[in-house]
Amino acid sequence: MARPKETLVPTTPHVDGDEDIGEIRSIVGFHIRLAHGATYRHFTETFSHIDLTQKQVSVLWLIDDHPDIAQTDLAHRMRMDRATTMAIVNRLQARGYLVRGASQTDRRKQTLNLTDAGRVALGQAKEAILEHERWLKSRFTDQEVALLIEMLTRIHE
């Protein structure tokens, strides 16, 4: 059963004088929030035809890049708690996108691998991500993109 699509809220149109935001203009967190909102809206629009969330796509992508990854290692790489990771994995498994298996090196761990259906879904998601990335990166030079990634990484690492 498909989940209901999110209702998109269009960006508020520019109004004369709205650029005067006073001291808040120097607040980095404010600009990160606005940038996140614009990026999330475009991502959601780009993904409207794919019934996957950002986290689900990230999980599929990491499993594809790391066959037999343990669920606990996936949680660490995603920087999510084990319960959230398990819920996402359960949903993807119920949809037939991945399978769990027993680790050959540590019987306490479960391994994760994509099914053929999971690879197809990931392929569709990657196409949408490339479209989204083209939109986002079109605002910057290649050097600026590299610098932006470096600076944002400093915040989250």
C-alpha positions as CSV (number, residue, x, y, z in Angstrom):
1,M,0.0,0.0,0.0
2,A,1.4,3.4,-1.0
3,R,1.7,6.0,1.6
4,P,0.0,9.3,1.0
5,K,2.0,11.9,-0.8
6,E,3.2,14.9,1.1
7,T,1.5,18.2,0.3
8,L,4.1,20.6,-0.9
9,V,4.1,24.1,0.4
10,P,5.4,26.5,-2.2
11,T,8.1,28.9,-1.3
12,T,6.6,32.3,-0.2
13,P,7.0,34.7,-3.1
14,H,9.4,37.7,-2.8
15,V,7.7,40.8,-1.5
16,D,9.4,44.2,-1.5
17,G,11.1,44.8,1.8
18,D,11.3,41.1,2.8
19,E,15.1,41.1,2.4
20,D,15.3,43.5,5.4
21,I,15.6,40.8,8.1
22,G,17.8,42.9,10.4
23,E,20.4,41.2,12.6
24,I,19.2,37.7,11.8
25,R,21.0,38.1,8.5
26,S,24.2,37.3,10.3
27,I,22.9,34.1,12.0
28,V,24.4,31.1,10.2
29,G,21.8,28.7,11.5
30,F,19.1,30.8,10.0
31,H,20.6,30.5,6.5
32,I,21.2,26.8,7.0
33,R,17.5,26.4,7.9
34,L,16.4,28.4,4.8
35,A,18.8,26.4,2.6
36,H,17.6,23.1,4.0
37,G,14.0,24.1,3.4
38,A,14.6,25.0,-0.2
39,T,16.7,21.9,-0.8
40,Y,14.1,19.6,0.9
41,R,11.3,21.1,-1.1
42,H,13.1,20.5,-4.4
43,F,14.1,17.0,-3.3
44,T,10.5,16.2,-2.4
45,E,9.3,17.5,-5.8
46,T,12.0,15.5,-7.6
47,F,11.1,12.4,-5.7
48,S,7.3,12.7,-6.0
49,H,7.1,9.7,-8.3
50,I,9.2,7.5,-6.1
51,D,7.7,6.0,-3.0
52,L,10.9,6.3,-0.9
53,T,12.1,8.6,1.8
54,Q,15.6,10.2,1.9
55,K,16.6,7.8,4.7
56,Q,15.3,4.8,2.9
57,V,17.3,5.8,-0.2
58,S,20.4,6.3,1.9
59,V,20.0,2.9,3.4
60,L,19.6,1.2,0.0
61,W,22.6,3.0,-1.3
62,L,24.8,2.1,1.6
63,I,23.8,-1.5,1.4
64,D,24.5,-1.5,-2.3
65,D,27.9,0.0,-1.7
66,H,28.6,-2.4,1.2
67,P,27.1,-5.9,0.5
68,D,26.7,-7.9,3.7
69,I,26.9,-4.8,5.9
70,A,25.7,-5.5,9.4
71,Q,22.6,-3.7,10.5
72,T,24.6,-2.2,13.5
73,D,27.3,-0.9,11.1
74,L,24.6,0.6,8.9
75,A,23.2,2.5,11.9
76,H,26.6,3.9,12.8
77,R,27.2,5.1,9.2
78,M,23.8,6.7,9.0
79,R,24.3,8.2,12.5
80,M,20.9,6.8,13.6
81,D,19.9,4.8,16.6
82,R,19.4,1.1,16.2
83,A,15.6,1.3,16.6
84,T,15.2,3.8,13.8
85,T,17.5,1.8,11.6
86,M,15.6,-1.4,12.3
87,A,12.3,0.3,11.5
88,I,13.6,1.5,8.1
89,V,15.2,-1.9,7.3
90,N,11.9,-3.6,8.3
91,R,9.9,-1.4,5.9
92,L,12.4,-2.0,3.0
93,Q,12.4,-5.7,3.7
94,A,8.6,-5.8,3.7
95,R,8.6,-4.2,0.3
96,G,11.0,-6.8,-1.0
97,Y,14.0,-4.4,-1.4
98,L,16.4,-6.1,0.9
99,V,17.1,-9.4,2.7
100,R,18.7,-10.1,6.0
101,G,21.2,-12.9,6.5
102,A,23.5,-14.3,9.2
103,S,27.0,-12.9,9.3
104,Q,29.8,-15.4,8.5
105,T,32.1,-13.7,11.0
106,D,29.8,-12.8,13.9
107,R,26.7,-14.9,14.4
108,R,25.2,-12.1,16.6
109,K,25.0,-9.7,13.6
110,Q,22.6,-9.7,10.7
111,T,23.9,-8.8,7.3
112,L,21.9,-6.8,4.7
113,N,21.8,-7.2,0.9
114,L,19.6,-5.7,-1.8
115,T,17.3,-7.8,-3.8
116,D,16.8,-7.3,-7.6
117,A,13.7,-5.1,-6.8
118,G,15.9,-3.1,-4.3
119,R,18.5,-2.5,-7.0
120,V,15.8,-1.3,-9.4
121,A,14.3,1.1,-6.8
122,L,17.8,2.4,-6.0
123,G,18.4,3.0,-9.7
124,Q,15.3,5.1,-10.0
125,A,16.2,7.0,-6.9
126,K,19.7,7.7,-8.1
127,E,18.3,9.2,-11.3
128,A,16.1,11.5,-9.2
129,I,19.0,12.4,-7.0
130,L,21.2,13.2,-10.0
131,E,18.4,15.6,-11.3
132,H,18.2,17.2,-7.8
133,E,22.0,17.5,-7.5
134,R,22.2,19.2,-11.0
135,W,19.6,21.7,-9.8
136,L,21.5,22.3,-6.5
137,K,25.0,22.4,-8.0
138,S,24.0,24.7,-10.8
139,R,24.1,27.6,-8.3
140,F,27.9,27.1,-7.7
141,T,31.1,26.6,-9.5
142,D,32.8,23.2,-9.1
143,Q,35.3,24.8,-6.7
144,E,32.4,26.3,-4.7
145,V,30.7,22.9,-4.5
146,A,33.9,21.3,-3.1
147,L,34.3,24.1,-0.6
148,L,30.6,24.0,0.4
149,I,30.8,20.2,1.0
150,E,34.0,20.8,3.1
151,M,32.4,23.5,5.2
152,L,29.2,21.6,5.8
153,T,31.2,18.5,6.7
154,R,32.9,20.6,9.5
155,I,29.5,21.2,11.0
156,H,28.3,17.6,11.1
157,E,31.5,15.7,11.9
